[in-house]
Amino acid sequence: MKPFLDAKGTAKEETMSQSLCISTKTCDSDFCTAIDIENETLITRAIQQRFPHHVVIGEESTGTQNPELLTDKPTWIIDPVDGTTNFASGAPFTCVSIGFCNGGEPVLGVIYAPATKELYLAIKGRGAYRNGIPLKKSGYSADIRLEHSIVCFEFGYVRSPKGIDRMLEAVKRILNHGCRATRSYGSGALDLCYVATGRIDVVYAGVDEEGWKPWDYCAAVVVLNEVGCTICPLIEDPSSQFNFSRSSFSIYSKSMICGINEYVVNQCKRVIFNNTV
């Protein structure tokens, strides 16, 4: 028996198979629950009632297909439960993420973590907030280097021997270089918010095929931009067919590295790929 939170944040004591109606996607570790689907349906209906001509892109409605391409049309991008594995096992690092794009650019982000009761809100040009309190600009951290940093990474669903080796080698190089600590929280949107709030200093994904999707990025990118953090592709991919966003970082990028300052991002990239620091 494992506890989990239902859609209202109420703790339950039932088995996953009985209560969450788990269904797999690409593999056993990539799955969704009934709450993922219910949350997405609830959010989508509310948006469509208020904005019937807006486009809605949701993780569960997309399924295992490529995400719908972002256009100039007003578009909402939803992750109904980011950190589904955490949610299903009762771990607190999970959230609902809702981003809004206008003119092909993320301009509004809302992220709510029910276990910690934290609400992140950001609007382009209007600042970023956690529970109504403005987040500080990241300029205070300009002198932080990799050896002073808490580094976060996510391994995703990669299970091939070569992919596993690449990801582990990257972590090994970071540890050999030196860092304060490493973390892996299991929620991309929260990882990015934690960079924006200074809980971690740098996060990356996409060394192999563990890159994220638009719903992992969309809302949190607005938070990051409003506090002055640096986010860019971990591996440049100029030929990507998904590089349609007008923002400096495409939410369709196959890889990502984000940090509290540009220096630590570039330093971490060089270490990951074993270049001279």
C-alpha positions in Angstrom: 0.0 0.0 0.0 1.4 3.4 -1.0 0.0 6.8 -0.3 -0.7 9.2 -3.2 -2.6 12.5 -3.7 -5.8 12.6 -5.7 -6.8 15.5 -8.0 -7.8 17.6 -4.9 -4.5 16.9 -3.2 -6.1 14.5 -0.6 -3.9 11.7 0.6 -5.1 8.1 -0.2 -4.0 4.7 0.9 -4.7 2.4 -2.0 -2.6 0.4 -4.4 -1.6 2.0 -7.6 -3.1 -0.7 -9.8 -6.5 -0.4 -8.0 -6.8 3.4 -7.9 -4.7 5.0 -10.6 -5.6 2.9 -13.6 -2.0 2.9 -14.9 -1.4 2.5 -18.6 2.0 2.3 -20.3 3.1 4.4 -23.2 6.5 3.7 -24.8 7.7 1.3 -22.0 7.0 0.2 -18.5 8.7 3.3 -17.0 6.7 5.7 -19.3 3.1 5.6 -18.1 0.1 7.7 -17.3 -2.6 7.4 -14.6 -6.3 8.1 -14.6 -5.5 11.4 -12.8 -3.3 12.5 -15.7 -6.2 12.0 -18.1 -8.8 13.6 -15.8 -6.6 16.6 -15.0 -6.0 17.2 -18.7 -9.6 16.9 -19.6 -10.6 19.3 -16.8 -8.0 21.9 -17.8 -8.8 21.6 -21.6 -12.5 22.0 -21.1 -12.0 25.1 -19.0 -9.8 26.7 -21.6 -12.1 25.8 -24.5 -15.1 27.2 -22.7 -13.3 30.5 -22.2 -11.2 30.6 -25.3 -12.9 28.4 -27.9 -10.6 29.5 -30.8 -7.4 28.8 -28.9 -5.2 25.7 -29.6 -4.6 23.3 -26.7 -1.7 20.8 -26.7 -1.7 18.3 -23.9 0.7 15.6 -23.0 -1.9 12.8 -22.7 -3.9 13.8 -25.8 -0.6 13.8 -27.8 0.3 10.4 -26.4 3.4 8.8 -28.1 3.1 11.0 -31.2 5.2 14.0 -32.0 3.7 17.1 -30.3 1.7 19.4 -32.5 3.8 22.2 -34.0 3.6 25.6 -32.4 2.2 28.3 -34.7 1.3 32.0 -34.3 -2.1 31.0 -32.9 -2.8 31.4 -29.2 -1.8 28.1 -27.8 -2.0 26.4 -24.4 0.5 23.6 -23.6 -0.4 21.4 -20.6 1.3 18.8 -18.5 -1.5 17.6 -16.3 0.8 15.7 -13.9 4.5 16.4 -14.4 6.4 13.8 -12.4 3.9 11.0 -12.8 6.2 8.3 -11.4 6.6 10.4 -8.2 2.8 11.0 -8.1 2.0 7.3 -8.4 4.5 6.3 -5.7 3.6 9.1 -3.3 6.7 11.2 -3.7 6.2 15.0 -3.4 8.0 16.2 -6.5 5.1 16.5 -8.9 3.1 19.4 -10.3 0.5 20.6 -12.8 2.1 22.8 -15.5 0.1 25.1 -17.8 1.9 27.4 -20.3 0.4 29.9 -22.8 2.1 30.9 -26.1 1.2 33.9 -28.2 2.8 34.6 -31.5 4.9 31.4 -31.2 6.4 32.4 -27.9 5.7 31.3 -24.3 4.3 34.4 -22.5 2.6 33.0 -19.4 3.3 30.1 -17.1 1.5 28.6 -14.1 2.9 25.6 -12.2 1.3 24.2 -9.0 3.0 21.6 -6.8 0.2 20.3 -4.5 2.4 18.4 -2.1 4.4 21.5 -1.2 1.5 24.0 -1.9 3.7 26.1 -4.1 2.2 28.1 -6.9 4.6 29.6 -9.5 3.3 32.3 -11.8 5.1 34.3 -14.5 4.0 36.6 -17.2 6.4 38.0 -19.8 7.5 41.5 -18.7 5.5 41.3 -15.5 7.9 39.2 -13.3 7.7 35.8 -11.7 6.2 34.8 -8.4 6.0 32.0 -5.9 2.9 32.1 -3.8 2.5 35.7 -4.6 6.0 36.7 -3.6 8.2 38.1 -6.4 11.2 35.9 -7.2 14.5 37.8 -7.2 16.6 38.3 -10.3 19.4 35.9 -10.6 22.2 38.5 -10.8 23.3 37.8 -7.2 24.6 34.4 -8.4 26.8 35.7 -11.2 30.0 34.4 -9.5 28.8 30.8 -8.9 30.8 28.2 -10.7 30.3 24.5 -11.3 32.4 23.5 -8.3 30.0 25.5 -6.1 26.9 24.2 -7.8 24.1 21.7 -7.1 23.7 19.9 -10.4 20.4 18.2 -11.4 19.9 15.7 -14.2 17.1 13.4 -15.3 17.7 10.0 -16.9 14.2 9.7 -18.4 13.2 6.5 -20.2 16.6 5.6 -21.8 17.4 1.9 -21.3 19.8 1.1 -24.1 23.3 0.1 -22.9 25.0 2.9 -25.0 22.5 5.5 -23.8 22.9 4.5 -20.2 26.7 4.7 -20.6 26.5 8.2 -22.1 24.4 9.5 -19.3 26.5 8.0 -16.5 29.7 9.2 -18.1 28.4 12.7 -18.1 27.6 12.5 -14.4 31.0 10.9 -13.7 32.8 13.8 -15.5 30.8 16.3 -13.4 31.7 14.5 -10.2 35.3 14.2 -11.2 35.5 17.9 -12.0 33.8 18.7 -8.7 30.4 20.0 -7.7 28.6 20.6 -4.4 26.0 17.9 -4.9 23.8 16.2 -7.5 20.1 15.7 -7.6 17.4 14.0 -9.7 13.9 15.1 -8.7 11.9 13.5 -11.5 9.9 16.6 -12.5 11.2 18.7 -15.3 9.0 21.7 -14.6 9.9 21.7 -11.0 13.6 21.3 -11.9 13.4 24.5 -13.8 11.5 26.3 -11.1 14.1 25.2 -8.6 16.8 26.8 -10.7 14.8 30.0 -10.8 14.4 30.0 -7.0 18.1 29.0 -6.3 17.4 25.6 -4.9 19.6 24.1 -7.6 22.2 25.8 -9.8 22.1 23.9 -13.1 19.9 21.2 -14.7 20.4 19.4 -18.0 18.7 16.7 -20.1 19.3 15.3 -23.5 22.8 13.7 -23.4 21.3 10.8 -25.2 17.6 10.4 -25.9 16.3 11.6 -22.6 15.4 15.1 -23.8 12.1 16.7 -22.7 8.9 17.8 -24.5 7.2 21.2 -24.9 5.0 20.6 -21.9 8.0 20.1 -19.7 9.4 23.5 -20.7 6.6 25.8 -21.7 5.4 27.3 -18.4 8.7 27.1 -16.6 10.6 28.9 -19.4 8.6 32.1 -18.6 9.5 31.8 -15.0 13.2 31.4 -15.9 13.2 34.3 -18.4 11.6 36.7 -15.9 14.3 36.0 -13.3 17.2 36.2 -15.7 18.3 32.5 -15.8 20.2 31.0 -18.8 18.6 28.2 -20.7 19.8 26.8 -24.1 20.1 23.5 -25.9 22.7 21.2 -24.5 23.4 20.0 -28.0 22.8 22.4 -30.9 20.4 21.0 -33.5 19.9 23.6 -36.2 18.2 21.1 -38.5 15.4 20.3 -35.9 12.0 20.4 -37.6 10.5 21.6 -34.3 12.6 24.8 -33.9 9.6 27.2 -34.5 9.6 29.2 -31.2 10.6 32.8 -31.5 12.0 32.8 -28.0 15.8 32.3 -27.5 15.1 28.7 -26.4 12.8 26.5 -28.4 10.5 24.5 -26.3 10.7 21.8 -29.0 14.4 21.4 -28.3 15.7 17.8 -28.0 18.1 18.8 -25.3 18.5 21.5 -22.6 20.8 22.9 -20.0 19.6 25.6 -17.6 21.5 27.5 -15.0 21.5 30.5 -12.7 24.2 32.2 -14.8 25.7 31.9 -18.3 29.1 31.0 -17.0 28.0 27.9 -15.1 25.9 26.7 -18.0 28.9 26.9 -20.4 31.2 25.4 -17.9 28.9 22.4 -17.2 28.4 21.9 -21.0 32.2 21.7 -21.5 32.6 19.2 -18.6 29.7 17.0 -19.8 31.3 16.6 -23.3 34.8 16.3 -21.9 36.1 19.6 -23.4 38.7 21.9 -21.9 37.3 23.9 -18.9 
